[in-house]
Amino acid sequence: MILYHGTNVDFETIDLSKSKPNKDFGQGFYLSADYNQAMDMAKTKVEQLETGTPIVLAFEVDEQQMAKLKIQHYSEYSEDWAKFILLNRRNSTHKPVHDYDIVIGPIANDRVGVQIRRFQDKAIDIDQFVAALQYMRGITFQYAFCTDKAIQTLQRL
């Protein structure tokens, strides 16, 4: 399987310590099977940081090694998926709130923070929260490689 990572700066070594802890699936190295989604992320990163050039890096996953890891897979938008995102987004420490090596699931929309505030303020219920988090361009999956063991399954192409 080939996965893509959108970034603003090329690099050789994946360093999980450079990843932010409070992302959708926690601190990790995020990839997509969709090249265009990875390019969109690269462009967004360039805009946000006002530096670099949009770059998409390709990685091949050793699926035999990946199968030996602890994986959480959300196959659709659901209440469990939304609560997992909420749990991770609320975590501002570098200590993970889960022990998965890899988390796979739908990408949330770009306004996660706004939707979390609305949910916490009880302006929307859990069903509305799940609906509000859905990615506007349709379901696209992200892969978060959260441990060094998971990173070892990736080979840059």
Secondary structure, 3 states (H helix, E strand, C coil): CEEEEEECCCCCCCCHHHCCCCCCCCCCEEEECCHHHHHHHHHHHHHHHCCCCCEEEEEEECHHHHCCCCEEECCCCCHHHHHHHHHHHCCCCCCCCCCCCEEEEECECCCHHHHHHHHHCCCCCHHHHHHHHECCCCCCEEEEECCHHHHCCEEEC
